[in-house]
Amino acid sequence: MVRIYCFVIFALCLGSLSAQDRLGAGNNDDSTWSHRACVWRGLRHSWTYNHRCNRMGDYVEQRGKDFYTVHTSATGKGADSTFYNSYYTLVDAPDVWFHGGSESCELLGMEGELIESTNEVMISLPDGIPVTAFMTAVVNGFDIQSMAKADKLQMFNVSIEKPEILAEQRKIRLLIKISMVDNCQSLECETFNNKTGYNVTIHYLVVCADKHNIFENQDFSNRSYTWDKRIINGSLNETRVIQGASSGVFNASLVGMQSFGFTLNKAHWLVEFDNNIQPHEYKPVDGTYSYDIEQSFVEWEEGMRLFSAVPEQSKFSSRRKGWLTMDMDVVYLQFKNAKIKHGDVEGTMFWQGHNESPNSPNAISSILIK
């Protein structure tokens, strides 16, 4: 019997959520599969002074035969410019099948409370792939968008459980777990409005291949740091080496994320958010892959009051001390026959502030990958 590995590169999908755990369900019956794909490796996102989060996201998507990187950004009351980098890996593998999609839903609750949800996504198995396939899942991008007002973030975590195949239905079943805490706690916030709501979209990519043509391993990283009003935030950059199959038959490899997240001591303003993977060297004979994990949540930076894009507004910005922990679960895939190309795009955006709705074309930057 032919055995096939099926990997799912995933982008957050949430159902209607409340402060209590709820099980939502989404269906993706798009039967479009391809031997080409674009895998998300994360982002760098920065404003020129600190803000509440009205909208923030980064993901890759396919439109026809083309791939695009998409970055989203919107501040709260203050206007500002956004500077960002989006990271990706293109893969072309004639012996591998890819399928991409996305799911969107609402995350609703109260400020300062933990909101958790487990969401179920069903994807149809294409003809020719047996129900004995093995699977895993990784994140291919995210987009969080406030529904009524911008809040400061305290926690945001995304993880994907091991997918399973429902043989009788010929479906791939994915469970995505999301947890989030946010709060306003600023002078411009509404005093008697403690409700919070974010629309969250997660993009995913399903990858299937005969077990002789692909190999998979995982690596988990968890780190933390502190800062105060005088010492600027540190960063959580780390070089790591992951071991794979050392037979020498796998000519190409890539890495993606299965989970990522951060937890702060309290809700903080944000000036910069980094969450990405930077590949270094793949050694097919040894089966080793070296790469950097770059993660940081920056609450303030030197000169933001005077040298921002909008100094007449940033002069009111302030600093707070705090601590942070961030984590990432990395999936490492080796291919017997594939072409791999790593890349990144750099972009800028401007948001007018005034607590405008983030559901605007001005909050979206889309760039064709060439």
C-alpha positions in Angstrom: 0.0 0.0 0.0 1.3 3.4 -0.9 1.7 5.7 2.1 1.6 9.5 1.7 2.6 12.3 4.1 0.2 15.1 4.1 1.4 18.4 5.6 -0.8 21.4 6.3 0.7 24.8 6.3 -1.9 26.7 8.2 -3.2 30.3 8.5 -5.4 31.0 11.6 -9.0 30.4 11.3 -11.4 31.3 14.1 -15.1 30.8 14.5 -17.5 33.1 16.5 -15.8 33.3 19.9 -16.7 34.4 23.4 -14.9 34.5 26.7 -15.6 30.9 27.0 -14.2 28.1 24.9 -16.4 27.3 21.9 -15.9 24.9 19.1 -16.4 26.5 15.7 -16.4 24.7 12.4 -15.3 25.8 8.9 -15.2 24.0 5.6 -12.8 24.4 2.7 -13.9 22.2 -0.2 -11.9 24.0 -2.8 -10.3 21.1 -4.7 -7.6 23.1 -6.4 -4.2 21.5 -5.9 -0.9 22.4 -7.3 2.8 21.4 -7.4 3.8 25.0 -6.5 3.4 26.9 -3.3 4.5 29.8 -1.2 5.3 29.2 2.4 5.1 32.1 5.0 8.2 32.6 7.2 6.9 35.6 9.2 7.2 39.3 9.4 8.9 42.4 10.8 6.4 45.2 11.6 7.2 48.6 13.0 5.6 52.0 13.6 7.6 55.2 14.4 6.0 55.5 17.8 3.9 53.2 20.0 0.2 52.6 19.5 -2.8 50.4 20.4 -3.4 47.7 17.8 -6.2 48.5 15.4 -5.0 46.1 12.8 -1.9 44.0 12.2 -1.2 41.0 10.0 1.0 39.4 7.4 0.4 36.5 5.1 1.0 35.0 1.6 -1.8 34.0 -0.8 -2.2 32.7 -4.4 -4.2 34.6 -7.0 -4.4 32.6 -10.2 -0.9 31.5 -11.0 0.7 34.3 -9.0 1.7 34.6 -5.3 1.4 37.8 -3.2 2.6 38.9 0.1 0.0 40.9 2.1 0.7 43.2 5.1 -2.0 44.9 7.1 -1.6 47.8 9.5 -3.7 50.4 11.3 -3.1 52.3 14.5 -5.6 53.7 17.0 -5.9 57.5 17.6 -2.5 58.6 16.3 -1.5 58.8 12.7 1.7 57.0 11.7 3.8 55.3 9.1 4.4 51.5 9.0 7.6 49.9 7.9 7.5 46.2 7.3 9.3 43.1 5.9 7.4 39.9 4.8 9.4 36.7 4.5 8.5 33.7 2.3 9.8 30.5 0.6 8.7 29.5 -2.9 8.7 25.7 -3.5 8.2 23.8 -6.8 8.0 20.1 -6.3 6.6 17.8 -9.0 6.1 14.9 -6.6 4.2 17.0 -4.0 0.7 18.4 -3.9 -0.2 21.8 -2.3 -3.6 23.3 -1.4 -4.1 26.7 0.2 -7.0 28.5 1.8 -8.1 30.8 4.6 -10.7 31.0 7.4 -12.1 34.1 9.2 -14.2 34.6 12.3 -14.8 36.8 15.3 -13.1 36.8 18.7 -15.4 38.4 21.2 -15.0 39.0 25.0 -14.2 41.5 27.7 -11.0 43.5 28.2 -8.5 41.9 30.5 -10.1 38.5 30.2 -8.6 35.4 28.6 -10.5 34.5 25.4 -9.9 31.0 24.1 -11.3 29.1 21.2 -10.8 25.8 19.4 -11.9 25.8 15.8 -12.5 22.9 13.5 -11.7 23.1 9.8 -12.6 20.4 7.3 -10.7 20.0 3.9 -11.6 17.5 1.3 -9.0 14.9 0.3 -8.4 15.0 -3.4 -8.7 11.8 -5.5 -5.6 9.7 -5.5 -4.5 10.5 -2.0 -5.2 7.5 0.4 -6.9 7.9 3.8 -3.7 6.4 5.3 -1.9 9.7 4.8 0.1 11.3 7.6 -0.3 15.0 8.3 1.1 18.0 10.1 0.2 21.7 10.1 1.9 25.1 10.0 0.8 28.7 10.0 0.9 30.5 6.6 -0.1 34.0 7.9 -2.5 35.9 10.1 -4.6 39.1 10.2 -6.1 40.5 13.4 -8.6 43.4 12.9 -10.5 45.3 15.6 -14.3 45.3 15.2 -15.2 48.4 17.2 -12.1 49.9 18.9 -8.3 49.5 19.1 -6.9 47.9 22.2 -3.4 47.1 23.5 -2.3 43.5 23.3 -1.3 41.4 26.2 -1.4 37.8 24.8 -1.8 36.3 21.4 -1.1 32.6 20.7 -1.9 30.3 17.8 -1.3 26.6 17.6 -2.5 23.8 15.4 -3.2 20.3 16.7 -2.1 17.2 14.8 -4.5 16.9 11.8 -6.4 13.7 11.2 -8.1 12.1 8.2 -11.8 11.1 8.5 -11.7 8.0 6.2 -15.4 7.6 5.5 -15.8 11.3 4.7 -12.5 11.6 2.9 -11.8 14.8 4.9 -8.8 16.4 6.6 -9.8 17.6 10.0 -7.8 20.4 11.6 -8.1 21.8 15.1 -6.8 25.4 15.6 -6.4 26.8 19.1 -6.3 30.5 19.7 -5.9 32.5 22.9 -5.9 36.2 23.3 -6.0 38.9 26.0 -6.2 42.7 25.3 -7.0 45.8 27.1 -7.2 49.6 26.5 -6.1 51.3 29.7 -5.3 54.6 28.0 -6.7 58.1 28.4 -8.3 58.0 25.0 -10.3 54.8 25.8 -14.0 54.8 26.5 -14.4 54.6 30.3 -17.5 52.4 30.4 -16.9 50.2 27.4 -15.0 47.1 28.4 -16.0 44.9 25.5 -13.5 43.8 23.0 -13.8 42.2 19.6 -11.3 41.3 16.9 -11.8 39.6 13.5 -9.1 37.1 12.9 -8.2 35.4 9.6 -5.7 32.5 9.3 -4.3 31.2 6.0 -3.2 27.6 5.5 -1.5 25.4 3.0 -1.9 21.6 2.7 1.1 19.7 1.5 0.8 16.0 0.4 3.5 13.6 -0.8 4.6 10.0 -0.9 6.7 9.2 2.2 9.7 8.5 0.0 9.6 12.0 -1.3 9.4 14.0 1.9 10.6 14.0 5.5 9.5 16.1 8.5 10.8 17.1 11.9 10.0 19.8 14.5 11.8 22.3 16.7 10.4 24.3 19.6 11.8 27.6 21.0 10.7 29.6 24.1 12.5 32.7 25.5 11.8 35.8 27.5 13.2 39.2 28.5 12.4 42.3 30.5 12.7 46.0 30.0 12.2 49.3 31.9 11.8 53.0 31.0 15.6 53.5 30.6 16.8 50.3 29.0 15.2 49.6 25.6 13.6 46.2 24.8 15.9 43.4 24.0 15.2 40.8 21.2 14.9 37.1 21.1 17.1 36.2 18.1 18.6 32.8 18.2 20.5 30.6 15.8 19.3 27.0 15.8 20.2 23.7 14.0 17.6 21.0 13.4 18.3 17.4 12.4 16.5 15.7 9.6 17.0 12.6 7.5 20.7 12.1 6.8 20.4 9.8 3.8 21.4 12.5 1.3 18.5 11.8 -1.0 16.6 14.9 -0.1 18.0 17.7 -2.3 15.9 20.6 -0.8 14.3 21.8 2.4 12.3 24.5 4.1 11.0 25.6 7.4 7.6 27.0 8.5 5.7 27.7 11.7 3.2 25.4 13.4 2.6 27.7 16.3 3.7 31.1 17.6 2.7 33.5 20.3 3.6 36.0 23.0 2.6 36.8 26.6 3.2 40.2 28.3 3.0 41.0 32.0 0.1 43.5 31.1 -1.4 45.1 28.0 1.2 47.3 26.3 1.5 49.8 23.5 3.4 48.5 20.5 6.0 50.1 18.3 7.6 47.0 16.7 6.7 43.3 16.4 9.1 40.7 14.9 8.2 37.1 14.4 10.1 35.3 11.6 12.5 32.6 10.5 15.7 33.3 8.6 17.2 30.3 6.8 21.0 29.8 6.7 22.4 26.5 5.4 21.0 23.1 4.5 23.4 20.1 4.4 21.6 17.3 2.5 24.2 14.6 3.4 24.0 15.4 7.2 20.3 16.3 7.0 20.9 19.4 9.1 19.3 22.8 8.7 20.5 26.0 10.4 18.3 29.0 10.8 17.6 32.0 13.0 14.4 32.7 14.9 13.8 36.4 15.3 11.1 37.4 17.8 10.5 40.6 19.7 7.6 42.8 21.0 9.0 46.4 21.4 7.0 48.7 23.7 9.1 51.9 23.1 12.2 53.1 21.4 14.6 56.0 21.7 13.6 59.2 19.9 10.0 58.2 19.2 8.6 61.4 20.6 10.7 63.8 18.5 11.6 61.8 15.4 8.5 59.9 14.4 6.5 60.3 11.2 4.0 62.6 13.0 6.0 64.4 15.8 3.1 66.7 16.8 1.2 63.5 17.9 4.0 61.3 19.1 5.2 64.0 21.6 2.4 62.6 23.9 3.7 59.0 23.7 5.1 57.4 26.9 7.1 54.4 28.2 6.2 51.5 30.5 8.4 48.7 31.9 7.4 45.1 31.5 8.4 41.6 30.6 7.7 39.3 27.7 7.8 35.6 26.8 7.6 34.4 23.2 7.6 31.0 21.6 7.6 29.3 18.2 7.1 25.7 17.0 9.0 25.2 13.7 8.3 22.5 11.2 11.2 21.3 9.0 10.4 19.7 5.7 12.9 17.9 3.4 12.0 17.2 -0.3 13.5 14.5 -2.5 12.9 16.5 -5.7 12.1 20.2 -5.3 13.3 23.7 -6.2 13.4 26.2 -3.3 13.7 30.0 -3.4 13.8 32.1 -0.2 12.7 35.7 -0.5 11.4 38.8 1.3 9.7 42.1 0.4 10.0 45.4 2.1 7.2 48.0 2.2 5.8 51.2 3.8 2.3 52.3 4.6 0.6 55.3 6.2 -2.5 55.3 8.4 -4.5 58.5 9.3 -5.4 57.5 12.8 -8.4 59.1 14.5 -9.6 55.6 15.5 -10.8 55.0 11.9 -12.2 51.6 11.0 -9.3 49.3 9.9 -11.6 47.8 7.3 -10.1 50.1 4.6 -7.9 49.7 1.5 -5.4 52.0 3.2 -4.8 49.3 5.9 -3.6 46.8 3.3 -0.4 46.5 1.3 -0.2 43.8 -1.3 2.9 43.0 -3.4 3.4 40.6 -6.2 6.2 38.0 -5.7 8.3 38.0 -8.8 
